[in-house]
């Protein structure tokens, strides 16, 4: 098995939204904001090569949205998903499976592309797209709080293409995704978000999605305002990070612009950062 991280570019989000009830006087020490209170975040993806399967976990914001939309989020940086794949010797046609941790636009926007004649097509034409029924229904019938994050042009073409399949938590991991050890389902950020965990070089590696956006979010109360059930996020973070500390997981961070991955340890202040690392250096 080979595991890679892929950069798809950077964007900005309001620091207050990213850190919830935590005062700026505290979070800005770890994650400085610009003059508009905006912080820069990554849209990092995971690529897993195992035998004849090439699994992509999440795919960034994509490039089909108009300039007004993109302007809200200050997209910047030179990295693209396609460019990051090419650096590793792959193309979008090589992807066999796309696992979407959840369907917020910054995680699944690259799933679908807009053609020059304004048609929507799958970005990965040979891939099976994996979600779960609970989250899919949550996204296609969105609540008012999350409606702006669930964009139909990112979601519906996947189902219409016939490439969509659901992972059933009661059944377990499908054979096509046997490279995964487990999937942690979390309901605090959004309904049935999936955190995939795999064995890699003798250790467990977890792609944390929005359960842990960055190392700055390690303290339990540091929870995003975007989360629909913040108290549940607290409980899910505590359980997952305790396991990560006890079993020395490698945590891949989707949104941390400064740190690609880390390990954590138990301290007298709770679970805290142990070391930062890069997957390529393992």
matplotlib code that plots the C-alpha trace (Angstrom):
import matplotlib.pyplot as plt

x = [0.0, 1.1, -0.5, -0.2, -1.6, -2.8, -3.0, -6.0, -5.4, -6.1, -9.2, -10.2, -12.9, -13.9, -11.8, -14.8, -16.7, -13.8, -13.3, -16.8, -17.1, -13.3, -12.2, -10.1, -7.5, -6.8, -7.3, -5.3, -2.2, -2.3, -4.0, -3.5, -6.2, -5.9, -7.4, -10.8, -10.7, -10.2, -7.8, -6.2, -7.1, -6.0, -8.2, -6.0, -7.1, -5.8, -4.9, -4.5, -3.0, -3.6, -3.3, -5.6, -7.5, -6.8, -8.9, -9.3, -10.7, -12.4, -11.5, -11.6, -13.8, -13.3, -13.3, -16.8, -18.2, -18.5, -16.2, -18.8, -18.9, -15.1, -14.6, -16.5, -13.7, -10.6, -9.3, -5.6, -2.4, -1.1, -2.0, -4.9, -6.2, -5.4, -1.9, -1.2, -2.3, -0.1, 3.0, 2.5, 2.0, -1.8, -4.7, -8.4, -9.2, -7.0, -9.2, -11.3, -13.0, -13.9, -14.9, -16.6, -16.4, -19.3, -20.9, -20.0, -18.7, -15.1, -14.9, -16.8, -16.7, -14.1, -16.3, -18.1, -16.7, -18.4, -17.7, -17.1, -20.7, -22.0, -22.7, -21.9, -19.9, -18.0, -14.4, -13.5, -15.3, -14.1, -14.7, -17.3, -18.4, -19.0, -21.3, -23.8, -27.6, -28.0, -25.7, -26.9, -30.5, -29.4, -27.6, -30.2, -32.9, -30.8, -31.7, -31.6, -28.3, -26.3, -28.2, -25.5, -22.9, -24.8, -24.7, -26.9, -24.4, -21.8, -24.1, -27.0, -24.8, -23.1, -26.4, -27.6, -24.5, -25.2, -21.7, -23.0, -22.9, -23.7, -21.7, -23.9, -22.6, -24.5, -22.9, -19.3, -16.7, -17.4, -14.9, -13.9, -12.7, -10.9, -7.8, -9.7, -9.5, -12.6, -14.8, -15.6, -19.1, -19.5, -22.7, -21.6, -20.3, -23.0, -25.1, -23.0, -19.7, -17.1, -13.6, -11.7, -9.0, -6.4, -3.3, -0.1, 3.5, 2.4, 0.4, -3.2, -3.7, -7.0, -8.2, -9.9, -12.1, -14.0, -13.8, -10.3, -9.8, -6.3, -4.0, -5.4, -8.7, -7.2, -8.6, -12.0, -14.0, -12.4, -15.3, -16.4, -19.5, -20.4, -21.1, -24.8, -24.4, -21.4, -21.9, -21.8, -18.6, -17.1, -18.0, -16.8, -13.6, -12.9, -13.5, -11.6, -8.6, -8.3, -8.0, -5.6, -3.4, -3.6, -2.9, -0.6, -2.6, -1.3, -4.0, -4.1, -5.5, -7.7, -7.8, -4.6, -2.6, 0.6, 0.6, -0.1, -0.4, 0.3, 0.2, -1.3, -0.5, -2.3, -1.3, -2.5, -4.5, -6.1, -5.0, -2.5, -0.1, 2.8, 4.6, 3.9, 4.9, 4.5, 3.2, 5.9, 8.5, 7.1]
y = [0.0, 3.6, 6.6, 10.2, 13.5, 15.8, 19.6, 21.2, 24.8, 27.2, 29.2, 31.5, 31.2, 33.5, 32.7, 33.1, 30.5, 28.1, 28.3, 28.8, 30.1, 30.3, 34.0, 35.4, 36.4, 32.7, 31.2, 33.9, 32.9, 29.6, 30.5, 34.2, 36.0, 38.7, 42.2, 40.8, 38.2, 35.5, 32.6, 30.5, 26.8, 23.9, 21.5, 18.5, 15.1, 11.5, 9.1, 5.4, 3.0, -0.7, -3.5, -2.5, 0.1, 3.8, 5.5, 9.3, 10.6, 14.0, 16.3, 19.9, 22.8, 22.2, 24.9, 25.0, 27.7, 31.3, 34.1, 35.6, 32.3, 31.9, 35.5, 34.7, 32.2, 33.9, 30.9, 31.1, 29.1, 27.3, 23.7, 21.9, 18.4, 17.4, 18.9, 17.1, 13.8, 14.4, 15.0, 11.4, 10.0, 9.6, 11.1, 11.5, 8.5, 6.3, 6.8, 3.7, 4.9, 8.3, 8.3, 11.5, 12.1, 14.4, 16.6, 20.1, 22.0, 22.2, 18.4, 17.2, 20.1, 18.4, 15.4, 17.1, 19.3, 21.7, 21.2, 24.0, 23.5, 24.0, 20.3, 18.7, 15.5, 13.3, 14.4, 10.7, 8.9, 5.4, 5.7, 4.5, 7.4, 6.3, 8.0, 6.6, 6.8, 8.8, 11.6, 11.6, 12.2, 14.8, 16.6, 16.4, 17.5, 20.1, 22.0, 25.8, 25.9, 23.8, 24.5, 26.9, 24.1, 21.4, 22.5, 20.4, 20.7, 18.9, 16.2, 15.3, 14.5, 11.7, 9.9, 10.6, 9.0, 5.7, 5.8, 6.3, 3.6, 3.7, 2.3, 0.7, 1.2, -2.0, -4.1, -2.8, -1.9, -3.0, -5.4, -2.6, -0.6, -3.4, -1.2, 0.5, -0.9, 0.9, 4.0, 6.1, 7.7, 11.1, 13.1, 16.3, 18.3, 17.0, 13.8, 10.6, 12.2, 9.4, 9.3, 6.5, 4.6, 2.4, 0.4, 1.9, 0.9, -0.8, 2.1, 3.3, 6.3, 8.4, 11.1, 13.4, 15.5, 18.1, 16.1, 17.7, 20.4, 21.4, 21.0, 24.2, 22.3, 19.7, 21.2, 19.7, 23.0, 24.3, 23.3, 25.0, 27.1, 25.2, 22.0, 21.2, 19.4, 20.9, 18.9, 15.7, 16.9, 17.3, 13.7, 12.3, 14.2, 12.9, 9.3, 9.4, 11.4, 9.2, 6.2, 8.1, 8.8, 5.3, 3.6, 6.2, 7.0, 9.2, 11.9, 13.5, 17.0, 18.1, 21.9, 22.7, 25.0, 24.5, 20.8, 17.8, 15.2, 14.7, 12.3, 13.1, 12.2, 12.2, 15.0, 16.5, 19.0, 16.3, 15.0, 17.3, 17.5, 15.0, 15.5, 16.8, 14.9, 14.4, 11.2, 11.1, 10.9, 7.8]
z = [0.0, -0.8, 0.9, -0.3, 0.6, -2.2, -2.0, -3.9, -2.9, 0.0, 1.1, 3.9, 6.5, 9.4, 12.5, 14.8, 12.8, 12.8, 16.6, 17.9, 21.5, 21.9, 22.2, 19.4, 22.1, 22.5, 19.0, 17.2, 19.1, 17.4, 14.1, 13.2, 11.2, 8.6, 8.9, 8.0, 10.7, 8.0, 8.5, 5.7, 5.5, 3.4, 1.4, 1.7, 0.4, 0.9, -1.9, -1.1, -3.7, -2.8, -5.4, -8.3, -6.3, -6.2, -3.5, -3.2, 0.1, -0.5, -3.4, -2.3, -3.6, -7.4, -10.0, -11.4, -9.1, -10.4, -9.4, -6.9, -5.0, -5.1, -3.9, -0.7, 0.2, -1.2, -3.0, -3.5, -3.9, -7.0, -6.1, -7.8, -7.4, -11.0, -10.7, -7.4, -9.0, -12.0, -9.8, -8.5, -12.0, -11.9, -13.7, -12.7, -14.9, -12.7, -9.6, -8.9, -5.7, -4.2, -0.5, 0.5, 4.2, 3.9, 1.2, 2.3, -0.8, 0.4, 0.6, -2.4, -4.9, -7.0, -7.6, -10.6, -13.3, -15.7, -19.3, -21.8, -23.1, -19.5, -18.7, -15.4, -15.6, -13.1, -12.5, -12.0, -14.8, -13.8, -10.1, -7.7, -5.4, -1.8, 0.8, 3.2, 3.0, 6.2, 5.2, 1.6, 2.6, 5.0, 2.2, -0.6, 1.9, 3.7, 6.8, 6.8, 8.7, 6.3, 3.0, 1.7, 2.2, 0.3, -3.4, -5.7, -8.6, -6.4, -5.3, -7.7, -10.8, -8.8, -8.2, -11.8, -13.2, -11.6, -9.9, -6.3, -3.7, 0.0, 2.9, 5.5, 9.0, 10.1, 7.4, 7.5, 4.9, 1.3, -0.4, -2.8, 0.2, 2.0, 2.3, 5.2, 8.7, 9.9, 9.4, 12.4, 11.9, 13.6, 13.9, 15.6, 12.6, 10.3, 10.0, 9.5, 8.6, 7.8, 9.2, 7.4, 9.3, 7.7, 8.6, 7.2, 7.9, 11.2, 12.5, 12.2, 10.0, 10.2, 7.9, 10.3, 8.0, 10.1, 13.4, 13.9, 11.3, 12.6, 15.5, 17.0, 17.5, 19.8, 23.1, 23.6, 23.7, 20.5, 18.2, 15.0, 14.9, 11.7, 13.7, 13.9, 17.3, 19.1, 22.3, 20.3, 18.6, 22.0, 22.9, 19.5, 19.7, 23.2, 22.3, 19.0, 20.3, 23.4, 21.0, 18.9, 21.9, 23.3, 20.0, 18.5, 15.5, 12.7, 12.2, 8.7, 8.9, 6.0, 6.8, 8.7, 6.4, 8.4, 9.5, 7.3, 10.0, 13.7, 16.6, 20.0, 23.6, 26.9, 29.2, 32.5, 30.3, 28.2, 24.8, 23.2, 20.3, 20.4, 17.0, 13.6, 10.5, 6.8, 5.3, 2.7, 5.5, 7.1]

ax = plt.figure().add_subplot(projection="3d")
ax.plot(x, y, z, "-o")
ax.set_aspect("equal")
plt.show()
